[in-house]
């Protein structure tokens, strides 16, 4: 007959084995999710117009179980090109413009982290260091226009500033109205004379200007 003490020892041993088995089984149900993507965003403007301007970036991780997690303080941050924006070493994700010597420079800020599968997962956002005062002027007829082909068809001019359209606030002028005449707003017509003409756009609200050289042929 097995003694009471022996019975207790057997019960205790069985209980330990049972708990261990349950632990292993439960671990299978609670495997850490795998990071599959990173999205970088900001509630601030993505244009850091002056030296010292800042933007707080947020890195959000997406996992294979559909969950999301704020990884701002976990990811490794980097910028490319360097020299225009710095990242804080004390406040994760805080970007600061350090120079605007080349206004309108696009800077990519990347967040990277290692997933449980060993894969490097990244996400990025593009910030603009400084604002350009140079308008980009375009013509609906291009920069070489044939009198015979264009005829009396109006030419539409457009102006953009820092990738945004400012045509409505831009005043267009022609250096030679006998070649191209600005009839109204951003519309011009051929004057019947061949030669080279410069179309200038001025946006006084932004203090920006730009020009486009057009060659008119027979």
KAUR-V579487 format. One record per residue. RES is the residue in three letters. PSI is psi in degrees with one decimal (* if undefined). Layout:
{{RES,PSI} {RES,PSI}}
This chain:
{{UNK,135.1} {UNK,131.8} {UNK,160.1} {UNK,-40.2} {UNK,-39.9} {UNK,-39.6} {UNK,-42.3} {UNK,-39.0} {UNK,-41.4} {UNK,-41.1} {UNK,-42.0} {UNK,-43.7} {UNK,-43.1} {UNK,-38.7} {UNK,-41.0} {UNK,-45.1} {UNK,-39.5} {UNK,-43.2} {UNK,-39.0} {UNK,-41.4} {UNK,-42.0} {UNK,-40.5} {UNK,-44.3} {UNK,-41.8} {UNK,-43.4} {UNK,-36.4} {UNK,-33.8} {UNK,-28.3} {UNK,-18.2} {UNK,50.1} {UNK,136.2} {UNK,133.7} {UNK,154.0} {UNK,132.1} {UNK,126.8} {UNK,-18.4} {UNK,157.4} {UNK,131.6} {UNK,130.1} {UNK,128.8} {UNK,173.0} {UNK,148.1} {UNK,-7.5} {UNK,176.4} {UNK,145.7} {UNK,0.9} {UNK,114.9} {UNK,91.6} {UNK,-27.7} {UNK,157.6} {UNK,127.6} {UNK,-15.0} {UNK,143.5} {UNK,160.5} {UNK,127.9} {UNK,115.6} {UNK,148.6} {UNK,127.7} {UNK,120.1} {UNK,125.8} {UNK,139.8} {UNK,135.4} {UNK,163.1} {UNK,-10.1} {UNK,8.1} {UNK,-1.7} {UNK,164.5} {UNK,152.6} {UNK,139.7} {UNK,116.4} {UNK,15.5} {UNK,-41.4} {UNK,2.9} {UNK,-38.7} {UNK,164.1} {UNK,123.2} {UNK,146.1} {UNK,158.4} {UNK,149.8} {UNK,122.4} {UNK,162.9} {UNK,166.0} {UNK,-7.6} {UNK,-35.1} {UNK,135.7} {UNK,155.2} {UNK,133.2} {UNK,142.2} {UNK,-7.9} {UNK,-26.4} {UNK,98.1} {UNK,132.2} {UNK,1.5} {UNK,114.6} {UNK,135.8} {UNK,130.9} {UNK,131.3} {UNK,-21.7} {UNK,151.0} {UNK,34.1} {UNK,-24.3} {UNK,83.3} {UNK,141.3} {UNK,13.2} {UNK,128.4} {UNK,126.7} {UNK,127.6} {UNK,124.4} {UNK,122.7} {UNK,143.1} {UNK,132.3} {UNK,144.7} {UNK,157.8} {UNK,125.6} {UNK,168.8} {UNK,-17.8} {UNK,-2.0} {UNK,3.1} {UNK,138.8} {UNK,121.6} {UNK,133.5} {UNK,161.5} {UNK,156.0} {UNK,166.6} {UNK,148.5} {UNK,123.8} {UNK,150.9} {UNK,122.1} {UNK,109.0} {UNK,155.6} {UNK,135.6} {UNK,148.1} {UNK,17.5} {UNK,114.9} {UNK,144.9} {UNK,116.4} {UNK,132.5} {UNK,158.3} {UNK,139.3} {UNK,-19.2} {UNK,4.0} {UNK,-164.3} {UNK,-6.7} {UNK,114.9} {UNK,132.7} {UNK,130.1} {UNK,-40.5} {UNK,-37.1} {UNK,-44.9} {UNK,-38.0} {UNK,-129.8} {UNK,7.8} {UNK,126.8} {UNK,150.3} {UNK,127.7} {UNK,129.1} {UNK,149.0} {UNK,151.1} {UNK,135.0} {UNK,150.0} {UNK,120.3} {UNK,44.4} {UNK,7.7} {UNK,141.7} {UNK,129.9} {UNK,25.5} {UNK,-41.7} {UNK,-26.3} {UNK,7.9} {UNK,136.3} {UNK,126.8} {UNK,137.9} {UNK,155.8} {UNK,140.2} {UNK,-16.0} {UNK,100.7} {UNK,-14.7} {UNK,-21.1} {UNK,-56.4} {UNK,128.2} {UNK,129.6} {UNK,112.3} {UNK,-39.3} {UNK,137.3} {UNK,-115.0} {UNK,18.8} {UNK,136.4} {UNK,160.2} {UNK,155.2} {UNK,138.2} {UNK,-7.7} {UNK,-7.0} {UNK,140.0} {UNK,162.2} {UNK,-171.0} {UNK,134.3} {UNK,147.4} {UNK,124.5} {UNK,122.3} {UNK,136.1} {UNK,137.4} {UNK,123.0} {UNK,96.4} {UNK,-28.0} {UNK,-28.7} {UNK,-3.5} {UNK,36.6} {UNK,146.4} {UNK,163.3} {UNK,163.8} {UNK,161.0} {UNK,128.8} {UNK,129.1} {UNK,137.6} {UNK,120.7} {UNK,126.0} {UNK,172.4} {UNK,*}}
